[in-house]
Amino acid sequence: MHGAELAWAIQKERLTRHKHHWGRVDDIRNIYARRLPGLDAPIDILVECYSCDAEFARVAEYERELASALVLAPGWRRARISHHLAHLYSAFHPSPFDDAAVMIIDGQGSRVADVTETWAGASGVPGDWCEVASFYRADRQRVACLGKQLWNRDERQPVGLGMFYFLLTQAMFPGEGNEGKVMGLAPHGKASALRLPPLDVREGQVTIPQRWRELFAERGRFRYGGADDARFADIANLAAAGQGAFEEALLEVARWLHAKTGALHLCFAGGTGLNCSANERLLRETPFRRVFIPPAPGDAGTAIGCALYGLAELGGASCDFRWTSDYMGPEPPMGQVEAAAQGCTDVLVERIDDHAALCARMVDLLCQARVVALYQGRSEFGPRALGHRSILGDPRIGAMRDDINAQIKQREWFRPLAPMVLLERAEAFFDVSGPVPFMQYAAPVRERAARIIPAVTHVDCTARLQTVGPDDDPLLRALLHEFELRTGVPVLLNTSFNRRDEPIVETPAEAVETFRRTPIHALAMPPFLLCKRDGHAL
C-alpha cells in the first residue's frame, strides 16, 4: 500500500498457475519481484502473519529472505501479528461501518504463544493451542477481543466450525479448496436422512459430536465418484446434513455475539465466510442489521489485513481504504493485450474501440447461444470472477449450465453458475434489498424469474448473484443494458475464466490460451473481439 491507496493485491496461484499454491521462503525474489511493479521501492512498514505450523516453523528463514529481497527504508518498522488479527483488519477496517461486532471463523489460526492480542481468560493458556474462532468489538479508534475458541492439537479431537466443514469436505472431495462443491451438492440431498445430531454450541464455542467424528472416520464411504445413484444420494445426504448443521451452528454463534455486543453490524471473515448459503441466513435470521464480508475472506485476505494493520497501528494513519471493488490485480499493459490478440492467426480478430459497439457484438453472440469470455483490466483478488475474468452466457437457456460445466469447465454436473444483474432490476428477479457486489450470498430467486433464468437458478431456487450498480464497472453495465434491451432480461450467466484445476487467468496470453483450448466461442479483450471460425453454439 502507498498510504491508504492499495497499489495491487494478487494471489500467488495467479502467477505460478498452480491452484492453492502455498508460499515459499524465496517467493519475493523468484516470483513477485519479476512480475509485480513497485517491489524495488523502499518499504517503510512490513507486517507479517502466518497461517500454519509449517510456515511458522520457518519464520527465521522468511525474515532473513524478506530483509535481503526487499529495499528497506531508513527507520523501517516491522510487526508480526496473529492470523486472526490479520483477518479482523481485512474485514472491519475496509468495511462501511464505524462500529461493528467481528466474527473470525477459520480452520485454524496462530498458535496461542504467537498471538499478539489479549482477551478475558487468556492467561495461562499453553502454546500448543491454536485459534479456530475469534470474536471482537471494533470501532475506528480501538479493537477489543471478546474471546476465542481454541483447539489443543495434542488431544487430536478437532473443534470449531471451520474444522468441521473441512472434515466434511474431505469425506467427499479430498484435496484443497473443494468446500464450494459441498455447498453446491447439499441442495440435492436430504438433511435428515442420516439422522445426524446438530453441532454442540455453547457461548460461541462449537464442538463436533462423536457421531460426526465416527462418520468422518469411515474412509471411502462418502467419496464422490462413479455413477451409482444410491451412492450419490448417500453422499448428497451427507452434504445436506453437514451444510445444515454448519448453518444452524453459525447462526447460534452469531446470535450469541450480538447478545454479547449489542452491535448493529457484523463483519465476518475466515475461510467459512465463502459459504454463500450460510451468509444469506446471517442476513435474514440474526439481529444484525447489516453484514459485511470482504471479497477475499479466506487466508489471502490476511495480506491486506496485515497492510492495514501496519498503516493504522505502526504508521499512525487513518484507514481510509474501503473494499468497494475487488479489481486489485496489477494493470495488464496494453502492449501485452495487443500482442496476445494479434498473435492469433487461426481466429477472427476485430478491433472495436467503441465500448457500445463491442457490447453490441458480444450480445449478438450471447443471443445466438454462444459462450463469450471477458478479459478486461485488473483481475479480481478474491476467488469469485466479477466480470474482469469471466465466462458469460445466456441465462435463459437451461442447458447452458450443463454444457459449460461439462465441456468448458469439465467439472461436476451439480455445480451452479452465477447470475450477474443490474442493481436497479435485481429485486424483480431475486429476493434482495440492496447491493451484492461480491457474489457472497445465495439469494432466493423469485418464482417467476426462476422460469426465465433457469441456467443460473440452483436446484433449491437460489442463486449466488452479483449486482452491478451505477458506480460499478461501466462495461458490465453497458453489456447488461444491451442484453436487457434485446431480451427483456437484465441478467447474464457468469462463471470464472479458467479450465479444470487451474486458477483464474491473469495475463492476456493466458486468456487467449484458455480460449483456444476450450469450446468458448469468443473472447472479448477490449478493444479486441476474437471469434473462432467454426464457433457453433453449445
N, C-alpha and C positions, 0 to 999 in steps of 0.2 A: 504494500500500500504506500502511496505518496500522500501522507496526511490522511484525511478522510476519503480520499479518492482511491478506489480499488483499481490497480493497473491491469491485472488479469488474474484469473484463477483457473486451474485446469487439473484434471486427474491424470496420474501417471499413465494409466491404461490407454489414454487417447494418443499418447506419444509413442509408446512401445508396441501398441496393438496387441497386448496380452491382457485379456479381461481379468479384472480384480488383481492387478499386478501390485504386489506389496513393495514397499520402499526398501532400498538398499543403501548401504553406507555411502557409496560413491555416486549416487544418483545426480547430485547437483553438477558435478564435474562431467560425467559421462552422458547425461541425458538433458537436463534442464538448461544448462549454460549454452548448449549447442542449438537449442530450439526456441528459447524464450528471451524476449528483449528485457533489458534493464538489470540483469543479474551481475553486470560488471560495474554497476554504480555502488558507491559506498552505502553501507547499511548502518543505520543509527540504532535500531532496536531489533532484536532477534528473540522470538518466543517459540518454544517447542512444547509438544506433548507427545506421549507415546501410547499406543493403543493395545499393546500386547506384551507379554513377558519376553518374547523373542527380541522385540525391539529394545525394550528397556535393558535387557542384559548386555546390550552393545552401546549403551549411552556414551561411554568414554570414546569409542571409535567414531560415533556420529559427531560428537563435539569436536574432535580433532579434525575430521573431514570438513565440517562446516567452517571452522576457523581458517583452514587452508584454501577452501574453494571459493569463499566469499571475500569481498573487499569490505573491511570493517572500518567505519568512520572513527576518528579520534573520540574517545569518551563514550564509545558504544555501550549499550546496555543489553542485558540478557536475562531471560527468565525461563524456567521450566514449570509448567502448570499441569494440573491433573487433567485427565482425559475428559471427565465430566464438566469441569470448569470451562474447558475449551468449547464443549458443546453448548454450555449456557451462553457464552459470549457470542456464539454463532447464531443463537436463536433470539435472545431478548434484545441485545443491543441493535441489531438491524431491523427489529420489529417496529410496527407503528405505535407501540404502546409506551406510555411514560411510567406505568406501574403494572406489574403482572406477577402471577404465580408461574413458576417454571418447572417443568417436569422432564427429566432426562431418563430414558429407559433404553438400556443397551444390553448387548450380550454380556459384556464385561468391560470394566474400565481400568483405572490405575490401581496398583496395589496401594493399600491404605498408607503404608510407610512413605509413599511418594505424593500423597495428596496435599496440595498447598492451600488447604482451607480447613476451617474448624466448624464444628456443629455440636449441638447439645448431645451429650452421651458419647462423644468421640474418644475421650481419654481412655487409655489402657487397651486400645484395640491393637492386636499384633499385626505385623506387616505382611503376613501370609494371607490376609483377607483382601478382596478387591471389591470395587463398586459395581453394582448391577443396576442401581437406580438412585437418583439424587433429586431432591426437592428444594426449591428456593422461593424466596420472595425478593423481587428486584425492582428497583426504580433507577432513575438516571443518576443518582448520587451514590447508591450503595447496593450491595448484594448480600443477602443473608441466607446461609444454608440452613434449612429447617430439619434436615435429616437425610439418611441414606439407607439403602438396603445393601448389605454386604454378603459376600459369599466366601466361605472358607474352603479354599481349593483342596486342602488336605482331607476334608471329610468326604469328598467325591459325591456329594449329593447336591447337584446344581439347583439353584433357586432363581427366581426372578422371571419377569415376563419375556425379556429378550432371550434368555437362555431357553425358556420353554418353546418359543417359536423356532429357535434354531434347531432344537432337538426334533420338533415336529417336522420341520423341513427335511432334516437329514434322514428321517424314517422313509420319506418318499422320494426325495431328489438329492442324492449325495452331491458334494461339491460346494462351491461358493456361489452366493448370490441368487439362490433359487426360491427365496421366500415369496416372490411375486407369483410363482407357479402355484403355490399352495393357496394363495388368496384367490387366484382365478379358478382353481379347481373346486374350492369349497362350495359354491352355489350348486354344483352338480350332485352333492351328497346330501345325506340326511343326518343332521347332527345328533339325533337321539338313538341312532341305530346301534352304536357300540356301547351304549349305557355307561359312558364315562362321566366321572364326577366333575364339578366345577373346580377351578383352582382355589387354593386357600388364600384369602386376602384379609390381613389384619393390620390396621394402621399404616397402610401403604406398603406393607411387606407381603410379597407374593411367594408362596411355596408350591411345589409341584407334588400332588398326591401320589402315593405309592402305586396306584393302579396305572397312572400315566407312565411312571418310570418303568414299570414292568412291561408295558406295551412297547415303549421305545426300545427296550432291550430285545424284542423279538425281531432280530435281524432278518431282513428279506421279506417279511410277511406283507408289508405295505409298499414295497419298492415299485415305483411306476414303470410300466413297460408291458409289452405283449398285447394281445387282442382279446383276452378273456373278459367278457362283460361282467361276470360276477366279481372277478378280481378288481376291475376298475371301480365297480360300485363300492367295494370294501375300502379301497384307497380314497375315493371321494368322500365316503362317510367319515373317515379319519380326518380329512382336511376340513370338512364341515364342523366336526366336533371340536377340533383344535382352534379353528378360527372363532367359533362361538365362545369357547372358554376364554380365549385371549381377549375378545371384545368385552365380555362381561367383567373380567378382572380389571381391564384397563379403565372401564367406566367407574368401577368401585374405587380404584386408586385416585382417579381424577376428582371424584366427589369428596373423598377424604381430604385431598389437597385444598379444594375450595372451602371446605368447612374449617380447615386449619388457618387459611389465609384471608378468606372473605374477599379475595380479589375478583374483579370483574372480568379480567382477561387471563388467558392461558397461553404460554409459549411451550412448545413440545418439540423435543429433539432426541437424538439417538436413532439407531437403526430401525426401531419399531415405528418411527414417525413416517415411514414409507408405506404403512399399511392403510390404504385408502378407505377400505370398508370401515375399519375401526375409527379412522379420523372423522368420517361423516357422522358417526354416532356421538363422538365427542362434541361436535357442534350442536346436535339435536337433543341429547339426553343428559347433559350436565348443566349445572347452573351458570357456567361461564358464558358471558355474552358473545365473546369473540375468541377465536383460536388462531394463533399464528404458528405455522410450521415452515421452516426455511426450505427452499427447493432442494437443498442437499443436507437433510437432517442426519445422515449417517456419518461415518468417520471422515469422509472427505471434507465435510463442512467444518471439522475442527481446525483445519488450516486457517480458514477465515476467522474462526473464534480466537485463535492464537494472535493473529494480526490485530484484531480489535482489542484484545486484552493489552497488547503492547501499546497501542495508541492511547487507550484510556488510562491504564494503570502505570505504565512506565513513561509515556510521553506527556501525561497530564492534559491531554486534549479532549475536547468533547467528541463524542462519537456521532458524527453526522451521517455516516453511511447507513442507508436503508436498503433492504433487499427488495427493490421494486422490479428488478429484472434479473434473469438468470443467464443472460448472454455475456459471459465473463471470459471466454477464451480469448487468446490473442487474435487481433485482426489479421485475416489472411491477406497477404499482399496481392494487389490486383494483377501483378505480373504472373503470379502462380495460377490465378484463375484463368487468365488468358492462355497461358501455356497448356494447362490441362484441357481446356475446351478445344483449342485449335490443333492439339495433337491427336484428335480423334478423327482419323480419315475414314473409318468404317461406319460412321453415323452422320446424320444430317445435323449440321450446326448452323443455327441462326443467331445473329446478334440483334437484340431488341432493346434499345436503350430506354425506351419509354416504358415505365412500370405498368401503366394501364394496358398497353398493348401486350406486354408479357403476360399479365394476368389473364387477358382475354384468350391468348393462345393456350395457356395452361388449362383454363376452364373448358375450352374446346375439347381438349384431350380427356379431361375428367368426365365430361358428359358423354364421351364415347366409351366409357368403362375402361379407360387407360389408367395405369398407375403412374404417378408423377412424383419423382423425388425432388426435394427442395433443399438446396445448399445456399446459405447466404450469411454473410457477416460473421460475427463472433459466435463461437459454439456455446451450447448450454453447459454449465458447470455441473449441475446435478444429473441424475440418471434418466430424467424424462426429456424426450425431444419435444421442444416447444415451438417448432416452426423454423428453426435455423438449420437443423439437421434432421429432416423429417421425410417420411414417405407418405404421400397423400392419395386418397381415393374417394370415390362417390359413396357416401354412407347409405344411400337409398337401395343399394344392391346387396342383399344379404349374403350372397355367395362371395362377395368381395373379401370379407373377413377370412373365409375358409381358404380362398386362393392365395391371399397374401401370406397367411400362416404357413400353408403347405409349400408354395412354390418359391416365395421370395425369402421369408424369414426361416423357413424349414424348421418349424418348431411345433409344439403340441397344439392339437386342434382346438382345445378348450380355452386357449389364451384369448382374452378380449382385446379389442383395439379401441383406441380412444377417440372421442369427438373433440373437434375444435369449433367454437361457436362465437358469433358476435355477442358481446356482453349485453347489449340492449335487447337482444332477441332470445337470450338464454332462458328466461323464465317461461317462455312459450313451449320449450321443449324439455326442460329439466326443472326439478324442484329445488331451485337455488334462489337466494335472495341478495346476492352480491357477487363481486369479482372472485374468480377462482383461477388466477393466472398461472399457477404452477402445477396443475394436474395432480392434486393431492387428496381429493375427496371423491368417493364413489357415490354420486348423487342419483336419486331416483329419476328415471326417465318417465315423463308423463305418458299415460296410456295411449293417447292418440299419436304422440310423437314416436313411440316405440314401433308403430306400424310403418312410419315414414322413414326412419333411420335404423333399420334392423342390423346393419353391419357394425354399428357402434353401440348396440344395446346388448348387454350381457344377459345370460340366461335368467338372472334374478331381477331383470328390468332395471339395472343400474348402469351408470357409465362414469368412467374416470375422466371428467371433462376438463378442458382448458378454455377459459373465456378470453376473448381478445377485445379490449376496450379501446376507446378513442385515443388514449395516450400510449397504447402498446404498438407493436411492430406495424408500420404503415403498409408493408407489402402484404402481410397476412390480412389486414383489414380490407385492403383492396380486393384480394383474392376471394374472401368470404362474401363481400358485397357483390362481386361479379357472379359468383356461383348462385347466390340468392336471386339475383336479377334473372338468371336463366331458368332456375328450377323452383324458386319459392322456398328454398331450404337454406338457411344461413349457417350450415354445418358442413364440415369436411371430416372425413376419416383421417386420423393421424397416428403414425407409429414411428419408432426410431429408425434412422437411416443406418442400418448395419446388416450384416449377414449373421448366420448362426454362429454362436460362440465367439463373436467379435465385438469389440467396443463400437460405439457410435463413431462414424467417420469424423476426422478432424480436418484434413487438408483437402484442397481441390483435387489433387491426384487420387487420394483415397476415395473421394466421392465418385470420380469417373470410373475407377476400377470396380467399385461395388455396382455401379450402374451397368457396366458392361458384362459383369459376371452373374447377373441375376435377371429375371424376366421383367424388370422395371422398364416401362415403355419410353419414359422421357425423364430428363434431368434438367431442372431449371437451376441455373447457376448465374444469377444476374451479372452482366446483361445477356448471358447466353442461354439458349434453349437447345438441348441436344435430344434428338429423337432417333430411335432405331428404325432402320429402313423397313424391317419386317415386323413392326410393332403391332401385333394382333392383340385384341383385348383378352384379358384373362378369362 
